[in-house]
Amino acid sequence: MPPAAALPSAVSQQLATLEREAGVALLERSARTAQLTPAGRRLVVHAERILADVEAAQAALADELERPTGRVVLATPPSTAVLLARGLARLRDAHPGVEVTVRQAGPADALAGLRARDLDVAVVDDWDGAAEPARPGLHLDPLRRDEVVLALPRGHPAALDAPADRSTLARLHDERWICAPAGEPSREAFDRWLADVEGAPSARWEFVGLATSAALVAQGAGIALLPRLVLDASLGAAVVARPLEPARSRRIVAVTRSSAGPRPVIDLVVRSMAAAAEAP
């Protein structure tokens, strides 16, 4: 629960009204925080059930329409936005009654927004080998598997190694590695994969954004493990991509609430992204 001072005034007023009507405390307040009481937690369970029923009813009504219409709000990491943009643009031309709003968000924020019903679709990247998180009440539609490669500046001695196996990575242990900050999904995979070889490298540049890491490799600032989709044509002359042995990848997935389907407009958006993700 956020600190009490951070709660919007409208939310605080609504909670206070609910407490007066119910005659029971819903929040335990202190100077810095506000936490749900047992009664508050029970109320959340009922509220989630009611919201799911309302959403299911809306989906049933939408199914009666001849053409899908409505607004869909989705979130995606920057590294997949360009991949999906073509399908979403075609969707707009083919279905003018469908309005799609796209926001940038990492997996944790996107899934939180989906559960809070601020979003209709969350595009997340699950990194190969990571434990699949429990997602009750959510539906997953795989969009694409994206190979992870060793990205090297052109002219690097290891650029001739194909594929980059364990011995190659071990020789590169003391190089300057470019990776995401701790806590990012790609960083967890980076640490796990390199720990299997020689341990986490000590020389690291840490940046948010896989595209930034790719641009730094292109400038000769270091080397990186990156999804192939991030290495677009603009970097082709400056970056060499070597497949890994054993192969590594990330899975790009569209996540929706189970209570939202079947909802034609959301299904249409997901299908459009899937077609764009699989297109050459």
SVG drawing of the C-alpha trace seen along z (x, -y; Angstrom):
<svg xmlns="http://www.w3.org/2000/svg" viewBox="-25 -15 66 40">
<polyline fill="none" stroke="black" stroke-width="0.4" points="0.0,0.0 1.5,-3.5 2.2,-5.9 -0.9,-7.7 0.5,-11.1 0.8,-9.6 -2.9,-8.6 -4.9,-10.9 -7.4,-13.0 -10.3,-11.5 -9.3,-8.0 -8.8,-9.0 -12.3,-10.5 -13.9,-7.4 -12.1,-5.1 -13.3,-7.4 -16.9,-7.2 -16.7,-3.4 -15.4,-3.2 -18.3,-5.3 -20.9,-3.3 -19.4,0.1 -18.7,-1.0 -15.3,0.7 -11.8,-0.5 -10.4,0.4 -6.9,-1.1 -4.4,-1.2 -2.9,-4.7 0.4,-6.0 2.4,-9.1 4.2,-7.5 2.1,-4.6 -1.4,-3.2 -2.0,0.5 -5.2,2.5 -6.8,4.0 -8.2,7.6 -11.6,6.1 -10.0,4.0 -8.4,7.1 -11.7,8.9 -13.3,5.9 -10.5,6.0 -11.4,9.6 -15.1,8.7 -14.2,5.6 -11.9,7.6 -14.7,10.2 -17.2,7.4 -14.9,5.7 -14.2,9.1 -18.0,9.7 -18.5,6.2 -15.7,6.7 -17.1,10.1 -20.5,8.5 -18.9,5.8 -17.1,8.5 -20.4,10.3 -22.1,7.1 -19.1,6.2 -19.5,9.7 -22.9,8.6 -21.3,5.8 -20.8,6.5 -17.4,4.7 -15.0,4.4 -15.0,0.9 -13.6,-0.8 -10.4,-1.9 -7.6,0.4 -4.7,-0.7 -1.5,1.3 2.0,1.1 5.2,2.4 8.9,2.2 10.7,-0.1 12.6,2.9 9.4,4.4 7.5,1.3 9.0,0.9 8.3,4.5 4.6,4.2 4.1,0.7 3.5,2.0 0.6,4.2 -1.0,1.5 -0.7,-1.0 -2.4,1.4 -5.1,2.0 -5.9,-1.7 -6.3,-1.8 -8.5,1.3 -10.6,0.6 -11.1,-3.1 -13.5,-2.4 -10.7,-1.0 -8.5,-3.4 -5.2,-2.0 -3.2,-3.9 0.4,-2.7 2.5,-3.4 6.1,-2.5 6.5,-0.3 8.7,2.5 7.2,5.9 6.6,5.2 4.9,1.9 2.9,3.3 1.5,6.2 0.7,4.0 -1.2,1.7 -3.0,4.6 -4.2,5.9 -5.2,2.3 -7.3,2.1 -5.3,-0.9 -4.2,1.3 -6.0,3.8 -2.9,5.5 0.6,5.8 3.4,6.8 6.3,8.3 9.5,10.1 10.2,13.3 13.9,14.2 14.7,17.8 15.5,19.8 13.8,17.4 11.2,18.8 7.7,18.2 5.8,16.0 2.4,17.1 -0.2,15.1 -3.7,16.2 -6.4,14.5 -4.2,13.6 -4.1,15.0 -0.8,15.2 -0.5,15.1 3.1,15.7 4.0,13.3 7.6,14.2 10.8,15.8 13.7,13.4 17.2,14.9 19.8,13.3 23.2,12.9 26.7,11.7 27.0,8.1 30.5,7.0 32.0,3.9 33.0,4.6 36.7,5.4 36.7,7.1 38.9,10.2 36.0,12.4 33.8,11.2 35.1,14.2 33.9,16.7 30.6,18.3 28.9,19.3 30.1,17.8 30.4,20.8 31.4,21.0 35.1,20.8 34.5,17.6 32.6,16.0 35.2,17.1 37.9,15.3 35.8,12.2 35.2,12.1 37.5,9.2 36.2,7.1 33.9,4.1 30.4,5.5 27.3,3.3 24.1,4.4 21.0,3.2 20.9,2.2 20.2,4.7 16.5,5.7 15.9,5.5 14.8,8.8 17.6,8.7 20.1,8.1 18.9,11.1 19.4,13.3 22.8,11.6 24.1,12.5 22.7,16.0 24.1,16.9 27.6,15.5 27.8,16.9 27.5,20.3 30.7,19.5 33.2,17.5 31.1,15.5 29.7,12.0 32.2,9.6 33.4,6.8 33.8,4.3 30.2,3.2 28.5,0.2 24.9,0.2 22.1,-1.5 18.4,-1.3 17.2,-0.5 18.5,2.2 18.7,-0.2 21.1,-2.4 23.3,0.7 23.3,1.6 24.3,-2.0 27.2,-1.9 28.4,1.4 28.3,-0.3 30.5,-3.1 33.1,-0.6 32.3,-1.2 32.0,2.5 30.3,5.8 26.8,7.0 24.3,9.8 21.3,8.4 18.1,9.6 18.6,9.7 15.6,7.5 17.4,4.6 20.2,4.8 18.3,3.0 19.6,2.2 21.0,-1.1 23.7,0.7 24.5,3.3 27.8,1.8 29.0,1.2 27.9,4.3 28.6,8.0 26.1,10.4 27.2,13.9 24.8,16.6 25.3,18.2 26.1,21.8 24.0,23.0 21.3,20.9 19.6,18.2 16.4,16.2 13.7,14.1 10.0,14.7 7.7,11.8 4.2,12.3 0.9,10.4 -0.8,10.6 -4.5,9.8 -7.0,10.4 -8.9,13.6 -12.1,11.7 -11.7,9.4 -12.1,12.2 -13.4,13.0 -13.6,9.3 -13.4,8.8 -11.5,5.5 -8.8,6.8 -8.5,10.0 -8.1,8.0 -5.3,6.0 -3.5,9.1 -3.9,10.8 -2.5,7.7 0.6,7.6 1.1,11.4 1.0,11.0 3.5,8.1 5.8,10.0 5.9,13.0 6.3,11.0 9.8,11.1"/>
</svg>
